Amino acid sequence: SSMTEIDDEQIQTLNKLDVLENLRLVPGAQITQTGQRGGTASLFIRGGNSDFNKILVDGIPVNEIGGAFDFSQLSNNGVANIEVLRGSNSVLYGSDALSGVVNVTSPRGTTLVPELKYAVDGGNFGTLHQDVSLAGAVHGFDYFGEFSRFDTQGSLPNNYFHNGTVSANVGYQWNATTGIRATVRHSATG
């Protein structure tokens, strides 16, 4: 089937806040959002309904079977790459993958020296975005954790929006065939 991959380099270059902004680049995919930032956002792949997609985070389904997924709550925090399979993929992913599959993958720590990153930016309408991450690897153990917070007052009265997201990915590899991994992602929006 047709597939598009948006890798970490593209995500960093685009410098968007939400996964939905990256998905706008995928051919055959249409993102619609009601209202301003924080309004419900739906994905339509190749003309299928928004609830015809299977949405995965690290291979784990995050939408209900046959259910839609609100992309407005999914920030780029803790996203290494995004794969979009366009077309029916029900043989591999189940009967709810009628239009396509979106798989969001978390980053992993790769360096012996811990990497600590902090970024802050702001703009009009009282907008402030902060992001901090820590990643590394040692003796078969790798870790990645990130926290981001986005706040804006919006361009209309009483149109405040915030998104605080925590993501973590830790794993241990005993040998080439045996390992364990845990991923966590939590968003608080309003």
Phi, psi and omega in degrees: 000168179286136182223142173235133177242129174252107186272177184301321181297317178294319179298317179293321181293318180293326177054047177264158181277326189237153177299327182300327179293324177290324182292342177296342181275350185280124177297138178082004179243138180234127176254130174239141180226133179274128177072205183269194183309131181099346177290152183307130180240130182238150179249129177241118181253125178049041175082358178284163177295161181291338179266015177262011184250148173257124181249124182238142169240115185055038178081002181255125180298134180245352173251157179291157179300125181070017183250153178284169179225134180269105182284350181292341181266354185262100181276168178282002176298127176068034178244118179270317175203163181231126176247132178236116175263122182258128180115171183293125180231034186292337179295318182271325191246358179106169187289348180273002178261057185285322181259324182178178180228134174242122178242119178258125184250136178277148177286163177232153175288142184230345186252149177292326177276123180301137178257118177247124180235140175223134178223144176217140175209160182211176181193197181291173183060031178064033183277132178217131179230126177233145183211132176224138179218154178223131182213153177178179179207143177203128175049051178083352180257128175234151183214149174210132176217142181213144174230133175224151178221128178237129179229140173210149176271346180077168183270356179243155177300143180056042182239041180290149176212140173219151177218115174249122184232133174243133176222144180214148179214112179232146180205159176224130181250108180291313177210190185297337184245353185232128178197173178221145182216142176229133177235143180225139175215125180222130178239138174237114182234160177192000000 
